[in-house]
Amino acid sequence: MDGADGPPSEPLEAVFYVRETDRDGDSVRYYGEPLVPKGSLADELQEPFRRAGYRLDLEAGREPWETVVVATPADGRIDGVPWTNLVLFVATVVSTLLVGAVAWYYVPPSDLAANPLLALRAWPFTAAVLGVLTTHELGHYLVGRYHGVDVSLPYLIPFVVPFGTLGAIIRMRGRMPDRKTLFDIGVGGPLAGLVATVVVTAVGLSLDPMTVPQRVIDAPGRIIVFNNPPLLDLIAAVLGQPTSYADPTRTVHPVIIGGWVGMFFTVLNLLPVGQLDGGHMVRAMLGHRQETVASLVPLALFSLAAYLYYVRGLGFNESVGLWAVWGLFATFIAYNGPAEPADETPLGWKRQVLGLVTFALGALCFLLVPIQLLG
């Protein structure tokens, strides 16, 4: 069953006594007993199975002493139509169009209810936001496929205000072969997303400003203020374009929000904890010392919230709550660490430098008070 006909048999038989074999579609299941400590079985088989184009998984057998080795094709093919991805994509397009039309293109909700096609006015906003988020996840996806890792297509997440989405995720199945692969997949998303972010921000700054209707200016209630990260101000300075206007009836084009979203999500994804991109990258760069770094992340986020509240005198709606909630989130995901590579060979200096550069670019997207709810 070697080569194109199935997983490699020689490496398997060297470390695993096969009692029974069966097929489940394209997957092959081997029932038997390990000839090496079970903890090292995956380490022994991961690389030869990956080279043969298979993902390796271990499952409990029907008997307490039995182990099942499952080999599943991981050659980059997408069998059938990825309906879940498509349904979520369509739902997120709809949610961003609706939110964009009301919140950023000032279409009255009553007009939108009478004619839902008015939501199409927000297509530049939708294209900007989803373009940045999807490019980020496709960076992970393409690098994962390049390395032969079984990764899913992006799953977009529809939501409500202020952007119509909570972002996107991909799934990685099987064990990571080595630290190099873990790093490449981790860094691929932020770098691809940052390129898209810079492009979208530059396009948005080059577009004519929007006119704010008087009814919106006179309407009571709170407003959400999105403060500029350093990277956004830097791009605006290079292009010689304003990011705000003294005239309250003029505001920047909503496409810029796509760039802001890209910067904000870059900061959150680069937190060096759990299954976030930063967690994978630091795990690959520092090995098990990543656990020490990850343990400090919740403390840093809670300290940031406390500084804004007690020293700056800001309220819960002025990013205090944002960092406090992310401190809680980081506390929970710290217990579910990054992927564990089978090969712990350290990274070379080039990837270490690339990692530092990526975190530096992420720092340009960071802001103490990114969001304020005023009024």
Phi and psi in degrees as a GROMACS rama.xvg file:
@    title "Ramachandran Plot"
@    xaxis  label "Phi"
@    yaxis  label "Psi"
@TYPE xy
-80.3064  165.074  ASP-2
65.7773  -134.46  GLY-3
-69.742  -18.5625  ALA-4
-86.7849  -9.39637  ASP-5
162.998  -177.25  GLY-6
-64.4028  160.466  PRO-7
-71.1249  125.193  PRO-8
-83.7575  -34.8412  SER-9
-62.7936  -49.9338  GLU-10
-60.7746  -34.1325  PRO-11
-66.8694  -48.2564  LEU-12
-66.8827  -21.2269  GLU-13
-72.5389  -24.1804  ALA-14
-127.273  0.520129  VAL-15
-145.825  127.247  PHE-16
-88.2103  113.006  TYR-17
-89.1185  118.651  VAL-18
-93.891  -32.7871  ARG-19
-154.887  146.165  GLU-20
-133.11  139.271  THR-21
-146.142  164.374  ASP-22
-112.094  144.351  ARG-23
-131.791  89.9307  ASP-24
68.3549  -125.332  GLY-25
-86.4241  -10.3629  ASP-26
-83.5245  149.115  SER-27
-119.531  132.21  VAL-28
-116.217  127.58  ARG-29
-112.226  120.354  TYR-30
-100.842  131.6  TYR-31
172.176  -150.3  GLY-32
-132.497  138.115  GLU-33
-67.7681  143.327  PRO-34
-97.5034  -1.18076  LEU-35
-128.542  167.734  VAL-36
-53.409  135.546  PRO-37
-58.3183  -31.8981  LYS-38
-64.3893  -25.311  GLY-39
-102.197  0.161796  SER-40
-61.5027  -47.2056  LEU-41
-63.8269  -37.5869  ALA-42
-61.9041  -36.8666  ASP-43
-71.3633  -33.1787  GLU-44
-101.052  -18.4266  LEU-45
-56.6997  -51.2452  GLN-46
-69.512  -47.7111  GLU-47
-63.1382  -34.5642  PRO-48
-70.2899  -38.7334  PHE-49
-63.5326  -42.8681  ARG-50
-62.7602  -30.7677  ARG-51
-83.6333  -1.88986  ALA-52
90.1242  27.1103  GLY-53
-126.22  144.129  TYR-54
-91.3108  139.213  ARG-55
-108.58  132.193  LEU-56
-134.538  147.846  ASP-57
-113.407  136.312  LEU-58
-131.571  159.193  GLU-59
-72.8577  144.966  ALA-60
-87.7922  -172.01  GLY-61
-76.8742  -22.8135  ARG-62
-113.148  155.439  GLU-63
-57.4186  -32.3462  PRO-64
-87.6312  -7.31495  TRP-65
-92.2083  143.517  GLU-66
-122.853  145.309  THR-67
-116.996  123.09  VAL-68
-97.1443  122.308  VAL-69
-112.169  122.184  VAL-70
-110.564  119.547  ALA-71
-120.96  133.936  THR-72
-55.1085  134.256  PRO-73
-136.356  50.2051  ALA-74
-96.2737  12.2866  ASP-75
93.7765  -4.46834  GLY-76
-75.3174  148.433  ARG-77
-114.021  105.489  ILE-78
-84.7776  123.038  ASP-79
78.0602  -172.652  GLY-80
-92.2989  126.057  VAL-81
-76.6756  77.6135  PRO-82
-61.1424  -40.4216  TRP-83
-60.6046  -45.2791  THR-84
-61.6208  -42.8153  ASN-85
-66.7046  -43.0517  LEU-86
-62.7941  -44.7562  VAL-87
-65.4731  -36.4056  LEU-88
-62.3363  -48.4197  PHE-89
-62.7454  -43.1487  VAL-90
-62.1292  -38.5261  ALA-91
-73.1916  -35.0096  THR-92
-60.1962  -45.7535  VAL-93
-63.5402  -46.5939  VAL-94
-64.232  -40.3293  SER-95
-71.0417  -33.9535  THR-96
-64.271  -46.1304  LEU-97
-65.2087  -48.0448  LEU-98
-64.7861  -43.1363  VAL-99
-61.8547  -40.7808  GLY-100
-63.2358  -43.7733  ALA-101
-78.2545  -48.2777  VAL-102
-83.5296  -30.9816  ALA-103
-117.438  -18.1465  TRP-104
-114.588  3.83873  TYR-105
58.963  35.0263  TYR-106
-80.0386  122.496  VAL-107
-58.972  137.501  PRO-108
-55.7589  -34.4091  PRO-109
-66.038  -39.1229  SER-110
-66.5212  -38.8323  ASP-111
-66.6886  -36.889  LEU-112
-67.096  -36.1591  ALA-113
-75.1304  -30.7185  ALA-114
-142.827  87.5417  ASN-115
-58.5225  -21.0694  PRO-116
-67.0431  -14.2101  LEU-117
-62.963  -20.8006  LEU-118
-62.3959  -22.6956  ALA-119
-65.6258  -15.0819  LEU-120
-60.4246  -25.7077  ARG-121
-89.9441  14.0085  ALA-122
-61.279  -33.2375  TRP-123
-63.8278  -38.5956  PRO-124
-61.6232  -47.4006  PHE-125
-61.2107  -45.1427  THR-126
-62.0032  -38.5166  ALA-127
-68.4696  -50.1583  ALA-128
-65.4679  -50.9186  VAL-129
-70.7997  -30.6384  LEU-130
-61.6291  -44.751  GLY-131
-66.6531  -48.6606  VAL-132
-66.0756  -42.3134  LEU-133
-67.8681  -39.0494  THR-134
-61.3037  -40.7506  THR-135
-56.3646  -51.9924  HIS-136
-69.4914  -34.3889  GLU-137
-66.0565  -28.3603  LEU-138
-60.0289  -45.1712  GLY-139
-61.5289  -46.6293  HIS-140
-61.2871  -48.6907  TYR-141
-67.6888  -40.0035  LEU-142
-66.9385  -39.2183  VAL-143
-61.5949  -43.9182  GLY-144
-64.2469  -37.6356  ARG-145
-60.0637  -38.3693  TYR-146
-87.2175  1.37939  HIS-147
78.1474  17.648  GLY-148
-87.6287  140.035  VAL-149
-79.5054  101.56  ASP-150
-121.79  150.258  VAL-151
-87.8391  165.492  SER-152
-67.6172  159.867  LEU-153
-63.1215  142.221  PRO-154
-107.332  109.438  TYR-155
-79.9151  147.696  LEU-156
-117.496  108.702  ILE-157
-70.6431  150.855  PRO-158
-155.344  -164.552  PHE-159
-112.489  -142.272  VAL-160
-64.1718  153.035  VAL-161
-95.1936  -7.47637  PRO-162
-115.467  -13.4326  PHE-163
83.3459  5.51385  GLY-164
-157.759  153.715  THR-165
-101.742  8.36339  LEU-166
110.442  -153.483  GLY-167
-149.643  156.031  ALA-168
-138.059  160.927  ILE-169
-126.276  163.399  ILE-170
-113.157  137.032  ARG-171
-114.323  129.278  MET-172
-116.006  145.737  ARG-173
86.8039  167.114  GLY-174
-82.4503  144.671  ARG-175
-70.6399  130.551  MET-176
-67.7583  -38.3581  PRO-177
-159.405  172.8  ASP-178
-68.5192  -32.6292  ARG-179
-61.279  -46.0144  LYS-180
-65.157  -41.9664  THR-181
-59.6839  -43.9694  LEU-182
-65.24  -46.947  PHE-183
-60.4234  -42.6036  ASP-184
-67.1166  -41.8291  ILE-185
-63.2892  -43.3048  GLY-186
-80.8747  -21.779  VAL-187
-60.935  -38.2145  GLY-188
-67.141  -55.2755  GLY-189
-58.79  -40.7265  PRO-190
-66.85  -45.4354  LEU-191
-62.9959  -42.5035  ALA-192
-64.4211  -37.1676  GLY-193
-67.4367  -38.7079  LEU-194
-60.193  -47.5396  VAL-195
-62.7911  -37.3783  ALA-196
-62.4426  -45.5697  THR-197
-63.0006  -43.3564  VAL-198
-63.2177  -48.2494  VAL-199
-63.3599  -41.9603  VAL-200
-62.7814  -43.7441  THR-201
-62.749  -41.2627  ALA-202
-63.6566  -46.1595  VAL-203
-61.2109  -40.2417  GLY-204
-67.4604  -25.8092  LEU-205
-83.6303  -13.1833  SER-206
-83.3319  154.926  LEU-207
-63.8564  147.096  ASP-208
-66.4593  160.493  PRO-209
-90.9033  153.93  MET-210
-97.5862  125.724  THR-211
-89.7121  122.782  VAL-212
-61.3325  148.836  PRO-213
-62.3397  -33.3995  GLN-214
-62.5785  -31.7473  ARG-215
-72.6332  -40.6541  VAL-216
-64.4462  -39.2778  ILE-217
-83.9267  -12.3326  ASP-218
-67.801  134.635  ALA-219
-73.843  166.86  PRO-220
117.094  178.376  GLY-221
-88.891  154.187  ARG-222
-122.768  149.17  ILE-223
-96.9912  126.663  ILE-224
-107.992  124.659  VAL-225
-104.9  105.862  PHE-226
-75.3988  154.335  ASN-227
-81.8059  125.026  ASN-228
-68.4348  157.553  PRO-229
-54.4112  -37.4144  PRO-230
-63.4872  -38.7138  LEU-231
-65.4147  -43.8352  LEU-232
-64.1386  -35.7421  ASP-233
-64.4063  -44.8858  LEU-234
-63.88  -41.5403  ILE-235
-63.3944  -39.6075  ALA-236
-65.7157  -41.0507  ALA-237
-63.2315  -39.9686  VAL-238
-85.0598  -10.8986  LEU-239
67.8783  34.2648  GLY-240
-114.505  145.152  GLN-241
-77.1985  156.41  PRO-242
-111.299  -0.840863  THR-243
-158.451  168.708  SER-244
-134.955  142.787  TYR-245
-67.674  -31.9222  ALA-246
-73.426  117.173  ASP-247
-65.2503  -15.182  PRO-248
-86.4086  1.08757  THR-249
-122.13  140.701  ARG-250
-146.853  160.48  THR-251
-66.3395  159.436  VAL-252
-67.1235  140.586  HIS-253
-59.5565  -19.2984  PRO-254
-59.5198  -29.6607  VAL-255
-61.308  -29.7027  ILE-256
-60.7464  -32.7987  ILE-257
-59.9389  -41.4189  GLY-258
-65.6291  -40.9418  GLY-259
-61.8488  -42.9645  TRP-260
-60.2357  -43.4624  VAL-261
-59.9278  -41.3143  GLY-262
-67.968  -42.8289  MET-263
-63.5635  -46.0718  PHE-264
-68.9083  -28.7593  PHE-265
-62.8632  -44.8709  THR-266
-59.1224  -48.1825  VAL-267
-65.6233  -41.3875  LEU-268
-68.7354  -24.9909  ASN-269
-88.131  2.79065  LEU-270
-60.6052  127.612  LEU-271
-80.9556  61.4861  PRO-272
-145.117  146.027  VAL-273
56.0826  -141.862  GLY-274
-87.4477  8.27272  GLN-275
-69.3011  160.567  LEU-276
-56.0057  -42.6937  ASP-277
-62.018  -35.4717  GLY-278
-63.4255  -45.0371  GLY-279
-62.5371  -44.684  HIS-280
-63.6714  -46.6646  MET-281
-69.0558  -34.0903  VAL-282
-60.6136  -41.327  ARG-283
-71.2085  -35.5373  ALA-284
-78.5758  -39.2348  MET-285
-111.476  -4.72842  LEU-286
70.4599  -142.183  GLY-287
-71.3448  -10.0009  HIS-288
-66.504  -12.97  ARG-289
-57.7835  -30.8536  GLN-290
-61.6143  -37.6018  GLU-291
-65.5803  -44.3521  THR-292
-61.2938  -45.745  VAL-293
-61.7069  -35.1136  ALA-294
-66.5447  -21.748  SER-295
-87.0929  -16.2358  LEU-296
-63.7247  -49.371  VAL-297
-58.7762  -40.2164  PRO-298
-61.4545  -41.6688  LEU-299
-64.1527  -40.9033  ALA-300
-69.8818  -41.2404  LEU-301
-64.9455  -38.3468  PHE-302
-64.7917  -37.8273  SER-303
-63.707  -43.8007  LEU-304
-62.7206  -42.5795  ALA-305
-65.0915  -39.9067  ALA-306
-61.493  -46.4566  TYR-307
-63.6322  -35.6244  LEU-308
-79.2884  -50.3026  TYR-309
-87.6445  -33.0632  TYR-310
-94.6096  -48.0368  VAL-311
-84.2473  -15.684  ARG-312
71.8809  25.4222  GLY-313
-86.23  157.862  LEU-314
-93.8792  176.964  GLY-315
-58.1429  -35.0177  PHE-316
-84.7749  5.65052  ASN-317
-114.319  48.8122  GLU-318
78.8347  -6.44225  SER-319
-62.124  -48.6412  VAL-320
-64.6562  -36.0553  GLY-321
-57.4932  -51.999  LEU-322
-72.2092  -31.2338  TRP-323
-66.2319  -43.7276  ALA-324
-63.7671  -41.3445  VAL-325
-69.8227  -26.6199  TRP-326
-64.4021  -42.3916  GLY-327
-64.4099  -43.9671  LEU-328
-60.9637  -44.1799  PHE-329
-64.4643  -32.9578  ALA-330
-62.9368  -42.3541  THR-331
-71.8615  -44.7941  PHE-332
-77.0513  -13.5359  ILE-333
-63.082  -27.0098  ALA-334
-78.9556  -15.0768  TYR-335
-111.633  84.0454  ASN-336
-68.4191  -179.449  GLY-337
-67.7018  172.586  PRO-338
-60.1247  143.372  ALA-339
-96.9727  114.071  GLU-340
-73.8299  146.574  PRO-341
-71.6279  -35.517  ALA-342
-107.821  120.215  ASP-343
-94.5311  19.8941  GLU-344
-58.4331  127.165  THR-345
-62.1755  157.14  PRO-346
-71.5731  154.829  LEU-347
-76.7921  169.486  GLY-348
-65.9186  -29.1714  TRP-349
-63.9814  -43.7204  LYS-350
-70.1436  -34.2174  ARG-351
-61.3012  -43.7291  GLN-352
-65.0455  -42.8808  VAL-353
-60.4424  -38.92  LEU-354
-62.8499  -43.7135  GLY-355
-64.1746  -40.2283  LEU-356
-62.9558  -41.4559  VAL-357
-63.4976  -42.6135  THR-358
-66.8344  -33.5432  PHE-359
-65.8311  -41.9868  ALA-360
-63.4755  -38.2275  LEU-361
-62.4878  -35.1084  GLY-362
-64.0815  -29.9179  ALA-363
-68.6219  -16.4864  LEU-364
-94.9919  -5.30598  CYS-365
-85.6318  143.519  PHE-366
-144.107  135.003  LEU-367
-59.4799  -41.9346  LEU-368
-125.446  81.5926  VAL-369
-73.2457  -32.5489  PRO-370
-132.079  137.324  ILE-371
-134.257  133.725  GLN-372
-105.062  107.071  LEU-373
-111.389  156.866  LEU-374
